[in-house]
Amino acid sequence: MGSVISALPRKPPISVNMSSPQADMIREIIANNKVVIFSKSYCPYCTMAKEQFRKLSVAAHVVELDGRNDADEIQNILGELTGGRTVSHFFFK
């Protein structure tokens, strides 16, 4: 007898173009900033994290994904780079 989880339909793997303009943009932003946060403005965890950086006077480059037409593609690329697709994503030098 199988488990309920094994009976659930699985999503097909996401195809990620690591040569896309969005992938290049992500690499460029990470290369040119000491601290980068990929966030969504309505995410309470993202808001708390950004506030902590502000309190520490750490200048972080913040990329807000909500409202961007390419947000899904950026999240897919971040998922490929980090193993997780959800925000927030942090990069440090």
C-alpha positions, 0 to 999 in steps of 0.5 A: 500500500502506497502513501498519500504523498506517493500518490500525488501527481508530480510537477514536471521539472522546470526548464531553466535557461541559465543563459537568459538575460535574467540569469545574466542580470542576477549574476551581475547584481550579485557580482557588483554588490556586497549584499543582495536580497531578492524579495517580495514587498508583501512577504513578512519574512522578507520585510523582517530581514530587510529591517534587520539589515537597516538596523545594522546599517548594512547597505543591501541591494534589494530586488523586489520581484513582485510586479516584475513580468519576469519574476517567475523566471528569476525565481526559477533561476534562483531555485537552480542556483540555491536549491530553493525557489521561494524568497527571500534569497540572500547573497553576501561577498 
